[in-house]
Amino acid sequence: MPSLITEVAPATADDAVVHFSRKFRFETDCWDVSQAMAAGSADFVLLDVRSPALYAAGHVPGALSLPHGKITASRMAEWPEDTVFVVYCSGPHCNGADRAALRLSQLGRPVKIMIGGMVGWASEDFPVASGPDPRAAVA
């Protein structure tokens, strides 16, 4: 009798290549974000899409606070149309990053989710900043 793992056959290698290749178009991870930020090669804008209070309590250094509910066309106009956004929320138990990615996509903006969010960031022992977003208009 097969296990619940093999009860449904795994994808073919060709299907798996397509699936996993596509995931990289939608997601990045804490390590890649950390490395890009540390190297000064961040060619994206990192958005913490949680509440301003959660942002102030602890966020990824260099991230901007923009709660997902405040992502609007007028707010996004401060960045060029081809700006790549990376969004994160609290962690895998939170769908705020998905909501933000959907809003950005609906506005025609390129976006990826930083999988793991703050939970993933903390589990990697990356530095955490605190305090309000220095851009008072966004916080």
Summary of the structure (lengths in Angstrom):
residues: 139
radius of gyration: 16.9
end to end distance: 56.1
largest distance: 60.8
contacts: 381
relative contact order: 0.19
helix: 39%
strand: 14%
